[in-house]
């Protein structure tokens, strides 16, 4: 069993695990809002078996991370990922879901020396197009939706139903039970509410032109977070030069709704990375 480790940050600790050979090329996986690092349970062992060193993080205030943070969102998460890369030593391929995808794209824009490639699932690289009034109403509603008495139940139901529309993983009910149990803790729920109120992907959209790393993106045709998933996929492909894979019958979590697509395509992407990309990662591939 992999032991949970912690990365010390100014306001608390970020939980992560590391598996695979210590001298192998590094892959870092980042979950999305309201999720746990176990969302990557299909991809993680496949990467380790393929010979990679794999680090999987929890977000601030989520899972085994501390619940002492006052700042959340894409920029904060990107800073945590950068710190983790510095601690683990060397460049990496970064894998992110939802807001985690936005965060790793920011890392690629800020620190191209640390990023050999990007793999994004259900990626948020910009905010949905809403009026300022609609956005304010939605943010204001989070205090009610995720109130202490029912917040964990509301998120679990939304995650299980709307965000996993279409195909579902055989272990989804177990995962949702873990999410609900985590958010039943008042401190975790409070951090989640704060994240919801603070979250914006505007800083990511402002930097997409600076992302030069090779990128692979998976977008579900049923993803409820996009008015037109196909159009969003096309924009992502243009914005960061990503190879975009549209997956039918899948919503916001391609990594566990369609692992039969995501896992082999990700492994092929890693194997095909130009050896000139991010020297430390390339050196690990050659070893």
SENUDO-170080 format. One record per residue (C-alpha): x, y, z; chain; residue in three letters. Coordinates in pm, whole numbers, plus 50000, padded with zeros to 5 digits. Each point is the difference from the previous one (the first is absolute). Layout:
N
<marti px="X" py="Y" pz="Z" c="A" r="ALA"/>
...
END
This chain:
287
<marti px="50000" py="50000" pz="50000" c="A" r="UNK"/>
<marti px="50135" py="50345" pz="49905" c="A" r="UNK"/>
<marti px="50060" py="50229" pz="50296" c="A" r="UNK"/>
<marti px="49844" py="50345" pz="50000" c="A" r="UNK"/>
<marti px="50258" py="50279" pz="50012" c="A" r="UNK"/>
<marti px="49955" py="50372" pz="50053" c="A" r="UNK"/>
<marti px="50137" py="50308" pz="49827" c="A" r="UNK"/>
<marti px="50036" py="50297" pz="50234" c="A" r="UNK"/>
<marti px="49849" py="50321" pz="49865" c="A" r="UNK"/>
<marti px="49965" py="50342" pz="50171" c="A" r="UNK"/>
<marti px="49647" py="49932" pz="50130" c="A" r="UNK"/>
<marti px="50003" py="49624" pz="50041" c="A" r="UNK"/>
<marti px="50100" py="49670" pz="49846" c="A" r="UNK"/>
<marti px="49906" py="49838" pz="49669" c="A" r="UNK"/>
<marti px="49959" py="49623" pz="50006" c="A" r="UNK"/>
<marti px="50149" py="49785" pz="49727" c="A" r="UNK"/>
<marti px="50120" py="49647" pz="49929" c="A" r="UNK"/>
<marti px="50288" py="49884" pz="49782" c="A" r="UNK"/>
<marti px="50038" py="49662" pz="49835" c="A" r="UNK"/>
<marti px="50231" py="49843" pz="49744" c="A" r="UNK"/>
<marti px="50380" py="50002" pz="49960" c="A" r="UNK"/>
<marti px="50172" py="50299" pz="50161" c="A" r="UNK"/>
<marti px="50217" py="50059" pz="49692" c="A" r="UNK"/>
<marti px="49719" py="49972" pz="49745" c="A" r="UNK"/>
<marti px="49844" py="50293" pz="49809" c="A" r="UNK"/>
<marti px="49744" py="50177" pz="50216" c="A" r="UNK"/>
<marti px="49626" py="50035" pz="49938" c="A" r="UNK"/>
<marti px="49790" py="50213" pz="50237" c="A" r="UNK"/>
<marti px="49621" py="49961" pz="50019" c="A" r="UNK"/>
<marti px="49769" py="50273" pz="50135" c="A" r="UNK"/>
<marti px="49626" py="49950" pz="50068" c="A" r="UNK"/>
<marti px="49722" py="50253" pz="49956" c="A" r="UNK"/>
<marti px="49781" py="50195" pz="50241" c="A" r="UNK"/>
<marti px="49820" py="49792" pz="50260" c="A" r="UNK"/>
<marti px="50186" py="49685" pz="49903" c="A" r="UNK"/>
<marti px="50265" py="49772" pz="50152" c="A" r="UNK"/>
<marti px="50324" py="49870" pz="49859" c="A" r="UNK"/>
<marti px="49835" py="49658" pz="49968" c="A" r="UNK"/>
<marti px="49824" py="50137" pz="49691" c="A" r="UNK"/>
<marti px="50320" py="49887" pz="49821" c="A" r="UNK"/>
<marti px="49979" py="49636" pz="50116" c="A" r="UNK"/>
<marti px="49976" py="49868" pz="49642" c="A" r="UNK"/>
<marti px="50291" py="50202" pz="49861" c="A" r="UNK"/>
<marti px="50244" py="49990" pz="50292" c="A" r="UNK"/>
<marti px="50083" py="49625" pz="50001" c="A" r="UNK"/>
<marti px="50023" py="49996" pz="49620" c="A" r="UNK"/>
<marti px="50261" py="50277" pz="50012" c="A" r="UNK"/>
<marti px="50198" py="49825" pz="50273" c="A" r="UNK"/>
<marti px="49987" py="49671" pz="49810" c="A" r="UNK"/>
<marti px="50129" py="50182" pz="49692" c="A" r="UNK"/>
<marti px="50308" py="50107" pz="50198" c="A" r="UNK"/>
<marti px="49916" py="50355" pz="50105" c="A" r="UNK"/>
<marti px="50037" py="50165" pz="50338" c="A" r="UNK"/>
<marti px="49651" py="50120" pz="50086" c="A" r="UNK"/>
<marti px="49903" py="50268" pz="50253" c="A" r="UNK"/>
<marti px="49630" py="50056" pz="50074" c="A" r="UNK"/>
<marti px="49886" py="50302" pz="50201" c="A" r="UNK"/>
<marti px="49697" py="50112" pz="50194" c="A" r="UNK"/>
<marti px="49889" py="50362" pz="49961" c="A" r="UNK"/>
<marti px="50017" py="50251" pz="50283" c="A" r="UNK"/>
<marti px="49738" py="49916" pz="50260" c="A" r="UNK"/>
<marti px="49915" py="49670" pz="49829" c="A" r="UNK"/>
<marti px="50072" py="49640" pz="50093" c="A" r="UNK"/>
<marti px="50307" py="49970" pz="50220" c="A" r="UNK"/>
<marti px="50114" py="50360" pz="49947" c="A" r="UNK"/>
<marti px="49967" py="50248" pz="50284" c="A" r="UNK"/>
<marti px="49684" py="50208" pz="50040" c="A" r="UNK"/>
<marti px="50178" py="50321" pz="50097" c="A" r="UNK"/>
<marti px="50020" py="50182" pz="49666" c="A" r="UNK"/>
<marti px="49845" py="50338" pz="49931" c="A" r="UNK"/>
<marti px="50084" py="50008" pz="49627" c="A" r="UNK"/>
<marti px="49882" py="49743" pz="49747" c="A" r="UNK"/>
<marti px="49961" py="49958" pz="49626" c="A" r="UNK"/>
<marti px="50208" py="49962" pz="49687" c="A" r="UNK"/>
<marti px="50280" py="50242" pz="50089" c="A" r="UNK"/>
<marti px="50040" py="49860" pz="50353" c="A" r="UNK"/>
<marti px="49995" py="49643" pz="49872" c="A" r="UNK"/>
<marti px="50255" py="50081" pz="49731" c="A" r="UNK"/>
<marti px="50232" py="50138" pz="50268" c="A" r="UNK"/>
<marti px="49959" py="49676" pz="50199" c="A" r="UNK"/>
<marti px="50081" py="49788" pz="49694" c="A" r="UNK"/>
<marti px="50309" py="50210" pz="49927" c="A" r="UNK"/>
<marti px="50115" py="49954" pz="50360" c="A" r="UNK"/>
<marti px="49942" py="49626" pz="49976" c="A" r="UNK"/>
<marti px="50204" py="49979" pz="49681" c="A" r="UNK"/>
<marti px="50281" py="50189" pz="50168" c="A" r="UNK"/>
<marti px="49989" py="49763" pz="50297" c="A" r="UNK"/>
<marti px="49990" py="49684" pz="49789" c="A" r="UNK"/>
<marti px="50270" py="50134" pz="49771" c="A" r="UNK"/>
<marti px="49973" py="50017" pz="49625" c="A" r="UNK"/>
<marti px="49762" py="50064" pz="49716" c="A" r="UNK"/>
<marti px="49676" py="49805" pz="49968" c="A" r="UNK"/>
<marti px="49696" py="49932" pz="49790" c="A" r="UNK"/>
<marti px="49706" py="50162" pz="50181" c="A" r="UNK"/>
<marti px="49655" py="49841" pz="49992" c="A" r="UNK"/>
<marti px="49699" py="50199" pz="50120" c="A" r="UNK"/>
<marti px="49623" py="49966" pz="50014" c="A" r="UNK"/>
<marti px="49754" py="50292" pz="49996" c="A" r="UNK"/>
<marti px="50154" py="50290" pz="50200" c="A" r="UNK"/>
<marti px="50308" py="49781" pz="50045" c="A" r="UNK"/>
<marti px="50043" py="50020" pz="49623" c="A" r="UNK"/>
<marti px="49993" py="50379" pz="50019" c="A" r="UNK"/>
<marti px="50257" py="49995" pz="50278" c="A" r="UNK"/>
<marti px="50247" py="49780" pz="49813" c="A" r="UNK"/>
<marti px="49958" py="50214" pz="49687" c="A" r="UNK"/>
<marti px="50103" py="50299" pz="50212" c="A" r="UNK"/>
<marti px="50308" py="49811" pz="50116" c="A" r="UNK"/>
<marti px="50089" py="49932" pz="49637" c="A" r="UNK"/>
<marti px="49964" py="50372" pz="49923" c="A" r="UNK"/>
<marti px="50198" py="50113" pz="50306" c="A" r="UNK"/>
<marti px="50269" py="49732" pz="50014" c="A" r="UNK"/>
<marti px="50055" py="49836" pz="49661" c="A" r="UNK"/>
<marti px="50327" py="49860" pz="50135" c="A" r="UNK"/>
<marti px="49799" py="49779" pz="50237" c="A" r="UNK"/>
<marti px="49740" py="49871" pz="49754" c="A" r="UNK"/>
<marti px="50067" py="49734" pz="49737" c="A" r="UNK"/>
<marti px="49638" py="49965" pz="49899" c="A" r="UNK"/>
<marti px="49636" py="50040" pz="50104" c="A" r="UNK"/>
<marti px="49712" py="49753" pz="50017" c="A" r="UNK"/>
<marti px="49665" py="50167" pz="50074" c="A" r="UNK"/>
<marti px="49662" py="49841" pz="50071" c="A" r="UNK"/>
<marti px="49675" py="50196" pz="50016" c="A" r="UNK"/>
<marti px="50224" py="50308" pz="49990" c="A" r="UNK"/>
<marti px="49903" py="50346" pz="50118" c="A" r="UNK"/>
<marti px="50234" py="50243" pz="49826" c="A" r="UNK"/>
<marti px="49751" py="50287" pz="50006" c="A" r="UNK"/>
<marti px="49682" py="50101" pz="50182" c="A" r="UNK"/>
<marti px="49660" py="49910" pz="49853" c="A" r="UNK"/>
<marti px="49850" py="50294" pz="49818" c="A" r="UNK"/>
<marti px="49756" py="50152" pz="50252" c="A" r="UNK"/>
<marti px="49888" py="50352" pz="50075" c="A" r="UNK"/>
<marti px="50148" py="50172" pz="50304" c="A" r="UNK"/>
<marti px="49661" py="49980" pz="50171" c="A" r="UNK"/>
<marti px="49963" py="49626" pz="49933" c="A" r="UNK"/>
<marti px="50349" py="49936" pz="50128" c="A" r="UNK"/>
<marti px="49929" py="50196" pz="50319" c="A" r="UNK"/>
<marti px="49676" py="49809" pz="50059" c="A" r="UNK"/>
<marti px="50172" py="49665" pz="49954" c="A" r="UNK"/>
<marti px="50282" py="50090" pz="50238" c="A" r="UNK"/>
<marti px="49753" py="50127" pz="50255" c="A" r="UNK"/>
<marti px="49805" py="49675" pz="49986" c="A" r="UNK"/>
<marti px="50296" py="49791" pz="50115" c="A" r="UNK"/>
<marti px="49950" py="50098" pz="50363" c="A" r="UNK"/>
<marti px="49651" py="49854" pz="49984" c="A" r="UNK"/>
<marti px="50071" py="49697" pz="49780" c="A" r="UNK"/>
<marti px="50296" py="49892" pz="50209" c="A" r="UNK"/>
<marti px="49872" py="50090" pz="50344" c="A" r="UNK"/>
<marti px="50116" py="49775" pz="50281" c="A" r="UNK"/>
<marti px="49679" py="49798" pz="50041" c="A" r="UNK"/>
<marti px="49969" py="49885" pz="49636" c="A" r="UNK"/>
<marti px="50306" py="50117" pz="49807" c="A" r="UNK"/>
<marti px="50176" py="49663" pz="49985" c="A" r="UNK"/>
<marti px="49680" py="49831" pz="49880" c="A" r="UNK"/>
<marti px="49938" py="50265" pz="49732" c="A" r="UNK"/>
<marti px="50351" py="49971" pz="49855" c="A" r="UNK"/>
<marti px="49995" py="49619" pz="50009" c="A" r="UNK"/>
<marti px="49671" py="49992" pz="49812" c="A" r="UNK"/>
<marti px="50120" py="50249" pz="49738" c="A" r="UNK"/>
<marti px="50330" py="49817" pz="49955" c="A" r="UNK"/>
<marti px="49829" py="49660" pz="49971" c="A" r="UNK"/>
<marti px="49731" py="50116" pz="49761" c="A" r="UNK"/>
<marti px="50063" py="50309" pz="49790" c="A" r="UNK"/>
<marti px="50379" py="49994" pz="49987" c="A" r="UNK"/>
<marti px="50011" py="49625" pz="49929" c="A" r="UNK"/>
<marti px="49720" py="49997" pz="49744" c="A" r="UNK"/>
<marti px="50035" py="49715" pz="49752" c="A" r="UNK"/>
<marti px="50248" py="49721" pz="50067" c="A" r="UNK"/>
<marti px="50106" py="49947" pz="50361" c="A" r="UNK"/>
<marti px="50286" py="49823" pz="50170" c="A" r="UNK"/>
<marti px="49912" py="49678" pz="50186" c="A" r="UNK"/>
<marti px="50147" py="50155" pz="50314" c="A" r="UNK"/>
<marti px="49818" py="50333" pz="49970" c="A" r="UNK"/>
<marti px="49764" py="49941" pz="50293" c="A" r="UNK"/>
<marti px="50297" py="49922" pz="50227" c="A" r="UNK"/>
<marti px="50176" py="50315" pz="49883" c="A" r="UNK"/>
<marti px="49694" py="50217" pz="50055" c="A" r="UNK"/>
<marti px="49962" py="49856" pz="50350" c="A" r="UNK"/>
<marti px="50360" py="50104" pz="50071" c="A" r="UNK"/>
<marti px="49929" py="50351" pz="49869" c="A" r="UNK"/>
<marti px="49692" py="50032" pz="50217" c="A" r="UNK"/>
<marti px="50187" py="49873" pz="50305" c="A" r="UNK"/>
<marti px="50280" py="50251" pz="49944" c="A" r="UNK"/>
<marti px="49763" py="50294" pz="49960" c="A" r="UNK"/>
<marti px="49804" py="49893" pz="50307" c="A" r="UNK"/>
<marti px="50290" py="50144" pz="50194" c="A" r="UNK"/>
<marti px="49910" py="50369" pz="50060" c="A" r="UNK"/>
<marti px="50357" py="50117" pz="49936" c="A" r="UNK"/>
<marti px="50017" py="49827" pz="49660" c="A" r="UNK"/>
<marti px="49658" py="50130" pz="49903" c="A" r="UNK"/>
<marti px="50100" py="50354" pz="50102" c="A" r="UNK"/>
<marti px="50311" py="49980" pz="49780" c="A" r="UNK"/>
<marti px="49788" py="49870" pz="49712" c="A" r="UNK"/>
<marti px="49756" py="50291" pz="50035" c="A" r="UNK"/>
<marti px="50288" py="50247" pz="50001" c="A" r="UNK"/>
<marti px="50144" py="49842" pz="49686" c="A" r="UNK"/>
<marti px="49663" py="50022" pz="49824" c="A" r="UNK"/>
<marti px="49970" py="50369" pz="50082" c="A" r="UNK"/>
<marti px="50359" py="50084" pz="49899" c="A" r="UNK"/>
<marti px="50033" py="49786" pz="49689" c="A" r="UNK"/>
<marti px="50059" py="50171" pz="49668" c="A" r="UNK"/>
<marti px="50180" py="49873" pz="49692" c="A" r="UNK"/>
<marti px="50063" py="50348" pz="49861" c="A" r="UNK"/>
<marti px="50372" py="49986" pz="50097" c="A" r="UNK"/>
<marti px="50035" py="49681" pz="49796" c="A" r="UNK"/>
<marti px="49831" py="50141" pz="49691" c="A" r="UNK"/>
<marti px="50231" py="50301" pz="50019" c="A" r="UNK"/>
<marti px="50306" py="49772" pz="49980" c="A" r="UNK"/>
<marti px="49899" py="49729" pz="49750" c="A" r="UNK"/>
<marti px="50209" py="50166" pz="49733" c="A" r="UNK"/>
<marti px="50308" py="49938" pz="50214" c="A" r="UNK"/>
<marti px="49947" py="49622" pz="50019" c="A" r="UNK"/>
<marti px="50255" py="49838" pz="49770" c="A" r="UNK"/>
<marti px="50011" py="49647" pz="50141" c="A" r="UNK"/>
<marti px="49857" py="49714" pz="49793" c="A" r="UNK"/>
<marti px="49643" py="49939" pz="50117" c="A" r="UNK"/>
<marti px="49732" py="49733" pz="49984" c="A" r="UNK"/>
<marti px="49642" py="50078" pz="50108" c="A" r="UNK"/>
<marti px="49698" py="49778" pz="50058" c="A" r="UNK"/>
<marti px="49653" py="50157" pz="49984" c="A" r="UNK"/>
<marti px="49674" py="49813" pz="50056" c="A" r="UNK"/>
<marti px="49714" py="50071" pz="49761" c="A" r="UNK"/>
<marti px="49762" py="50008" pz="50300" c="A" r="UNK"/>
<marti px="50206" py="50234" pz="50218" c="A" r="UNK"/>
<marti px="49740" py="50225" pz="50170" c="A" r="UNK"/>
<marti px="50256" py="50270" pz="50079" c="A" r="UNK"/>
<marti px="50022" py="50098" pz="49634" c="A" r="UNK"/>
<marti px="49706" py="50135" pz="49800" c="A" r="UNK"/>
<marti px="50154" py="49841" pz="49690" c="A" r="UNK"/>
<marti px="50265" py="49741" pz="50093" c="A" r="UNK"/>
<marti px="50112" py="49954" pz="49641" c="A" r="UNK"/>
<marti px="50053" py="50374" pz="49959" c="A" r="UNK"/>
<marti px="50190" py="50013" pz="50329" c="A" r="UNK"/>
<marti px="50219" py="49714" pz="49886" c="A" r="UNK"/>
<marti px="50071" py="50180" pz="49674" c="A" r="UNK"/>
<marti px="50092" py="50319" pz="50190" c="A" r="UNK"/>
<marti px="50235" py="49807" pz="50230" c="A" r="UNK"/>
<marti px="50167" py="49845" pz="49697" c="A" r="UNK"/>
<marti px="50059" py="50344" pz="49849" c="A" r="UNK"/>
<marti px="50086" py="50181" pz="50324" c="A" r="UNK"/>
<marti px="50282" py="49771" pz="50113" c="A" r="UNK"/>
<marti px="50060" py="49787" pz="49692" c="A" r="UNK"/>
<marti px="49861" py="49691" pz="50170" c="A" r="UNK"/>
<marti px="49908" py="49672" pz="49839" c="A" r="UNK"/>
<marti px="49634" py="49986" pz="50110" c="A" r="UNK"/>
<marti px="49817" py="49669" pz="50039" c="A" r="UNK"/>
<marti px="49621" py="50028" pz="50017" c="A" r="UNK"/>
<marti px="49844" py="49703" pz="50183" c="A" r="UNK"/>
<marti px="49636" py="49910" pz="49939" c="A" r="UNK"/>
<marti px="49776" py="49916" pz="50294" c="A" r="UNK"/>
<marti px="50232" py="50156" pz="50256" c="A" r="UNK"/>
<marti px="49957" py="50312" pz="50215" c="A" r="UNK"/>
<marti px="50255" py="50175" pz="50224" c="A" r="UNK"/>
<marti px="50225" py="49712" pz="50108" c="A" r="UNK"/>
<marti px="50147" py="49823" pz="49696" c="A" r="UNK"/>
<marti px="50275" py="49851" pz="50218" c="A" r="UNK"/>
<marti px="49755" py="49768" pz="50173" c="A" r="UNK"/>
<marti px="49703" py="50006" pz="49763" c="A" r="UNK"/>
<marti px="50207" py="49884" pz="49702" c="A" r="UNK"/>
<marti px="50334" py="49863" pz="50124" c="A" r="UNK"/>
<marti px="50011" py="49770" pz="49698" c="A" r="UNK"/>
<marti px="50055" py="50318" pz="49794" c="A" r="UNK"/>
<marti px="50191" py="50222" pz="50242" c="A" r="UNK"/>
<marti px="50257" py="49748" pz="50125" c="A" r="UNK"/>
<marti px="50138" py="49873" pz="49667" c="A" r="UNK"/>
<marti px="49989" py="50342" pz="49835" c="A" r="UNK"/>
<marti px="50187" py="50151" pz="50296" c="A" r="UNK"/>
<marti px="50266" py="49730" pz="49994" c="A" r="UNK"/>
<marti px="50045" py="50045" pz="49626" c="A" r="UNK"/>
<marti px="50026" py="50378" pz="50046" c="A" r="UNK"/>
<marti px="50273" py="49957" pz="50262" c="A" r="UNK"/>
<marti px="50190" py="49753" pz="49786" c="A" r="UNK"/>
<marti px="49991" py="50237" pz="49703" c="A" r="UNK"/>
<marti px="50117" py="50314" pz="50180" c="A" r="UNK"/>
<marti px="50290" py="50164" pz="49816" c="A" r="UNK"/>
<marti px="50324" py="49916" pz="50174" c="A" r="UNK"/>
<marti px="50094" py="50366" pz="49987" c="A" r="UNK"/>
<marti px="49715" py="50089" pz="50234" c="A" r="UNK"/>
<marti px="50102" py="50076" pz="50360" c="A" r="UNK"/>
<marti px="50347" py="49848" pz="50029" c="A" r="UNK"/>
<marti px="49957" py="49823" pz="50333" c="A" r="UNK"/>
<marti px="49683" py="49818" pz="49883" c="A" r="UNK"/>
<marti px="50163" py="49907" pz="49671" c="A" r="UNK"/>
<marti px="50308" py="49873" pz="50181" c="A" r="UNK"/>
<marti px="49777" py="49779" pz="50212" c="A" r="UNK"/>
<marti px="49835" py="49860" pz="49688" c="A" r="UNK"/>
<marti px="50338" py="49914" pz="49852" c="A" r="UNK"/>
<marti px="50123" py="49830" pz="50317" c="A" r="UNK"/>
END
